[in-house]
Amino acid sequence: MTPARLAPVLALGLALAPAACGGAQRAPDGDAAHGAGASADPRTPIERRRDAACDALAPRITACAVADARADLASGKIDQRQFDHDTTPDRQHQLTAAWLEDCKAARYSSRQIRVLEVCPRAETQCGPLLACLDHLHDQAPGQASAPSP
C-alpha cells in the first residue's frame, strides 16, 4: 500500500515511537545476569517483551491496513489497480517489516508494553484494536500533564 493509504493504520507504528516514554531498562544485578542459565540474548527483559509484542502485533496491523484498503476500494477512494498494487504480498511484507522495525526501536515503558501485549488478545476487530492501542498515549497514573496554553 502507498504510505498515504496506510496513514490511518500503519502510521500508528510511527506514532508509537515518539509517544513512548519509557527510560532505559537495566539488566538484573549480580549472578542472575551472569549465571549458568543466562542466555546470550543481550536484550533486557523489557526489550524482549516489547519485541515479542511487536512480533505478535505486526501481522494484525498489516491485516487491518489491507481491510482499510478494501474499504477504500469499496467506497471508491482507490481504484482496483491501486488496490491490487498496494496489497501484493511483497508490498505487505515490506510494510510489515518497516512497522516492525519502528516498533522494536521504540523505548516503551512497562505500561506501554502491557498495552501492546493486551490489545491484540482482547480485541478481534481492527477498529477496537486500534482504539485499544490509543492507550499507548495515556499518561501513567501520577504523571503530570503539560499545562495547556
C-alpha positions as YAML, in Angstrom:
chain: A
units: angstrom
residues:
- id: 1
  name: MET
  ca: [0.00, 0.00, 0.00]
- id: 2
  name: THR
  ca: [1.12, 3.51, -0.55]
- id: 3
  name: PRO
  ca: [2.15, 5.41, 2.56]
- id: 4
  name: ALA
  ca: [-0.74, 7.81, 2.02]
- id: 5
  name: ARG
  ca: [-3.28, 4.95, 2.01]
- id: 6
  name: LEU
  ca: [-1.77, 3.42, 5.11]
- id: 7
  name: ALA
  ca: [-1.63, 6.58, 7.16]
- id: 8
  name: PRO
  ca: [-4.59, 5.69, 9.39]
- id: 9
  name: VAL
  ca: [-3.27, 2.22, 10.25]
- id: 10
  name: LEU
  ca: [0.42, 1.69, 9.63]
- id: 11
  name: ALA
  ca: [1.35, 5.22, 10.62]
- id: 12
  name: LEU
  ca: [0.35, 4.04, 14.08]
- id: 13
  name: GLY
  ca: [3.77, 2.42, 14.24]
- id: 14
  name: LEU
  ca: [5.44, 5.72, 13.55]
- id: 15
  name: ALA
  ca: [3.24, 7.44, 16.08]
- id: 16
  name: LEU
  ca: [4.05, 4.87, 18.74]
- id: 17
  name: ALA
  ca: [7.77, 5.53, 18.85]
- id: 18
  name: PRO
  ca: [7.68, 9.25, 19.69]
- id: 19
  name: ALA
  ca: [4.91, 8.67, 22.22]
- id: 20
  name: ALA
  ca: [6.98, 6.17, 24.14]
- id: 21
  name: CYS
  ca: [8.16, 7.49, 27.45]
- id: 22
  name: GLY
  ca: [9.95, 4.55, 29.00]
- id: 23
  name: GLY
  ca: [13.53, 5.02, 30.02]
- id: 24
  name: ALA
  ca: [16.35, 2.62, 29.52]
- id: 25
  name: GLN
  ca: [15.92, -0.61, 31.40]
- id: 26
  name: ARG
  ca: [18.83, -2.02, 33.32]
- id: 27
  name: ALA
  ca: [19.91, -5.63, 33.47]
- id: 28
  name: PRO
  ca: [19.48, -7.59, 36.69]
- id: 29
  name: ASP
  ca: [22.29, -7.28, 39.23]
- id: 30
  name: GLY
  ca: [24.61, -9.97, 40.42]
- id: 31
  name: ASP
  ca: [24.86, -13.61, 39.46]
- id: 32
  name: ALA
  ca: [21.43, -13.75, 37.85]
- id: 33
  name: ALA
  ca: [22.71, -11.84, 34.83]
- id: 34
  name: HIS
  ca: [25.88, -13.91, 34.52]
- id: 35
  name: GLY
  ca: [24.79, -17.29, 35.89]
- id: 36
  name: ALA
  ca: [24.89, -20.62, 34.15]
- id: 37
  name: GLY
  ca: [21.32, -20.17, 32.90]
- id: 38
  name: ALA
  ca: [21.93, -16.74, 31.37]
- id: 39
  name: SER
  ca: [21.25, -16.62, 27.64]
- id: 40
  name: ALA
  ca: [23.38, -14.89, 25.05]
- id: 41
  name: ASP
  ca: [20.47, -12.51, 24.32]
- id: 42
  name: PRO
  ca: [21.78, -9.00, 25.09]
- id: 43
  name: ARG
  ca: [18.29, -7.51, 25.35]
- id: 44
  name: THR
  ca: [16.81, -6.64, 28.70]
- id: 45
  name: PRO
  ca: [13.63, -8.44, 29.81]
- id: 46
  name: ILE
  ca: [11.52, -5.41, 28.91]
- id: 47
  name: GLU
  ca: [13.09, -5.26, 25.44]
- id: 48
  name: ARG
  ca: [12.30, -8.96, 24.95]
- id: 49
  name: ARG
  ca: [8.67, -8.30, 25.98]
- id: 50
  name: ARG
  ca: [8.49, -5.32, 23.60]
- id: 51
  name: ASP
  ca: [9.89, -7.34, 20.71]
- id: 52
  name: ALA
  ca: [7.54, -10.27, 21.34]
- id: 53
  name: ALA
  ca: [4.56, -7.90, 21.50]
- id: 54
  name: CYS
  ca: [5.66, -6.18, 18.27]
- id: 55
  name: ASP
  ca: [6.10, -9.56, 16.54]
- id: 56
  name: ALA
  ca: [2.59, -10.62, 17.59]
- id: 57
  name: LEU
  ca: [1.01, -7.31, 16.60]
- id: 58
  name: ALA
  ca: [2.69, -6.73, 13.20]
- id: 59
  name: PRO
  ca: [0.60, -9.19, 11.16]
- id: 60
  name: ARG
  ca: [-2.59, -7.84, 12.71]
- id: 61
  name: ILE
  ca: [-1.65, -4.25, 11.84]
- id: 62
  name: THR
  ca: [-0.95, -5.32, 8.25]
- id: 63
  name: ALA
  ca: [-4.26, -7.20, 8.04]
- id: 64
  name: CYS
  ca: [-6.04, -4.09, 9.29]
- id: 65
  name: ALA
  ca: [-4.29, -1.99, 6.65]
- id: 66
  name: VAL
  ca: [-5.45, -4.40, 3.94]
- id: 67
  name: ALA
  ca: [-9.00, -4.27, 5.34]
- id: 68
  name: ASP
  ca: [-8.79, -0.49, 5.32]
- id: 69
  name: ALA
  ca: [-7.66, -0.56, 1.68]
- id: 70
  name: ARG
  ca: [-10.51, -2.94, 0.85]
- id: 71
  name: ALA
  ca: [-12.97, -0.47, 2.41]
- id: 72
  name: ASP
  ca: [-11.36, 2.36, 0.43]
- id: 73
  name: LEU
  ca: [-11.81, 0.32, -2.75]
- id: 74
  name: ALA
  ca: [-15.46, -0.34, -1.95]
- id: 75
  name: SER
  ca: [-16.11, 3.35, -1.27]
- id: 76
  name: GLY
  ca: [-14.32, 4.47, -4.43]
- id: 77
  name: LYS
  ca: [-11.42, 6.20, -2.67]
- id: 78
  name: ILE
  ca: [-8.98, 4.00, -4.59]
- id: 79
  name: ASP
  ca: [-9.34, 2.03, -7.80]
- id: 80
  name: GLN
  ca: [-8.85, -1.71, -8.38]
- id: 81
  name: ARG
  ca: [-5.43, -1.18, -9.97]
- id: 82
  name: GLN
  ca: [-4.15, 0.70, -6.92]
- id: 83
  name: PHE
  ca: [-5.67, -1.85, -4.54]
- id: 84
  name: ASP
  ca: [-4.07, -4.75, -6.43]
- id: 85
  name: HIS
  ca: [-0.69, -2.99, -6.46]
- id: 86
  name: ASP
  ca: [-0.80, -1.90, -2.83]
- id: 87
  name: THR
  ca: [-1.89, -5.25, -1.40]
- id: 88
  name: THR
  ca: [0.56, -7.59, -3.10]
- id: 89
  name: PRO
  ca: [2.26, -10.00, -0.70]
- id: 90
  name: ASP
  ca: [5.63, -8.34, -1.39]
- id: 91
  name: ARG
  ca: [4.26, -4.88, -0.55]
- id: 92
  name: GLN
  ca: [2.55, -6.18, 2.58]
- id: 93
  name: HIS
  ca: [5.82, -7.79, 3.66]
- id: 94
  name: GLN
  ca: [7.71, -4.51, 3.10]
- id: 95
  name: LEU
  ca: [5.20, -2.52, 5.15]
- id: 96
  name: THR
  ca: [5.09, -5.10, 7.93]
- id: 97
  name: ALA
  ca: [8.89, -5.13, 8.12]
- id: 98
  name: ALA
  ca: [9.03, -1.33, 8.30]
- id: 99
  name: TRP
  ca: [6.36, -1.20, 11.02]
- id: 100
  name: LEU
  ca: [8.13, -3.94, 12.96]
- id: 101
  name: GLU
  ca: [11.46, -2.12, 12.77]
- id: 102
  name: ASP
  ca: [9.87, 1.06, 14.16]
- id: 103
  name: CYS
  ca: [8.05, -0.82, 16.89]
- id: 104
  name: LYS
  ca: [11.18, -2.66, 18.04]
- id: 105
  name: ALA
  ca: [13.23, 0.55, 18.01]
- id: 106
  name: ALA
  ca: [10.82, 2.37, 20.31]
- id: 107
  name: ARG
  ca: [11.53, 2.82, 24.01]
- id: 108
  name: TYR
  ca: [8.33, 1.88, 25.79]
- id: 109
  name: SER
  ca: [7.51, 1.95, 29.45]
- id: 110
  name: SER
  ca: [6.34, -1.26, 31.09]
- id: 111
  name: ARG
  ca: [2.76, 0.10, 30.99]
- id: 112
  name: GLN
  ca: [3.01, 0.76, 27.26]
- id: 113
  name: ILE
  ca: [4.36, -2.71, 26.60]
- id: 114
  name: ARG
  ca: [1.43, -4.11, 28.56]
- id: 115
  name: VAL
  ca: [-0.89, -2.23, 26.17]
- id: 116
  name: LEU
  ca: [0.94, -3.83, 23.21]
- id: 117
  name: GLU
  ca: [0.56, -7.24, 24.83]
- id: 118
  name: VAL
  ca: [-3.08, -6.99, 25.89]
- id: 119
  name: CYS
  ca: [-4.76, -5.21, 22.97]
- id: 120
  name: PRO
  ca: [-4.21, -7.95, 20.35]
- id: 121
  name: ARG
  ca: [-5.52, -10.59, 22.76]
- id: 122
  name: ALA
  ca: [-8.52, -8.53, 23.87]
- id: 123
  name: GLU
  ca: [-9.67, -7.14, 20.53]
- id: 124
  name: THR
  ca: [-10.51, -9.24, 17.49]
- id: 125
  name: GLN
  ca: [-11.67, -6.45, 15.16]
- id: 126
  name: CYS
  ca: [-9.47, -3.75, 13.63]
- id: 127
  name: GLY
  ca: [-11.40, -0.71, 14.89]
- id: 128
  name: PRO
  ca: [-11.41, -1.80, 18.54]
- id: 129
  name: LEU
  ca: [-7.80, -2.96, 18.27]
- id: 130
  name: LEU
  ca: [-6.63, 0.43, 17.03]
- id: 131
  name: ALA
  ca: [-8.75, 2.17, 19.67]
- id: 132
  name: CYS
  ca: [-7.15, -0.02, 22.32]
- id: 133
  name: LEU
  ca: [-3.68, 0.85, 21.02]
- id: 134
  name: ASP
  ca: [-4.55, 4.53, 21.51]
- id: 135
  name: HIS
  ca: [-3.95, 3.81, 25.21]
- id: 136
  name: LEU
  ca: [-0.23, 3.87, 24.41]
- id: 137
  name: HIS
  ca: [-0.60, 7.65, 24.60]
- id: 138
  name: ASP
  ca: [-2.28, 7.66, 28.03]
- id: 139
  name: GLN
  ca: [-0.27, 9.12, 30.85]
- id: 140
  name: ALA
  ca: [0.78, 6.86, 33.67]
- id: 141
  name: PRO
  ca: [-1.01, 7.43, 36.99]
- id: 142
  name: GLY
  ca: [0.61, 10.26, 38.92]
- id: 143
  name: GLN
  ca: [2.30, 11.69, 35.84]
- id: 144
  name: ALA
  ca: [1.53, 15.39, 35.49]
- id: 145
  name: SER
  ca: [0.29, 16.61, 32.16]
- id: 146
  name: ALA
  ca: [1.71, 19.65, 30.47]
- id: 147
  name: PRO
  ca: [-0.27, 22.82, 31.16]
- id: 148
  name: SER
  ca: [-2.48, 23.88, 28.30]
- id: 149
  name: PRO
  ca: [-1.84, 27.30, 26.71]
...
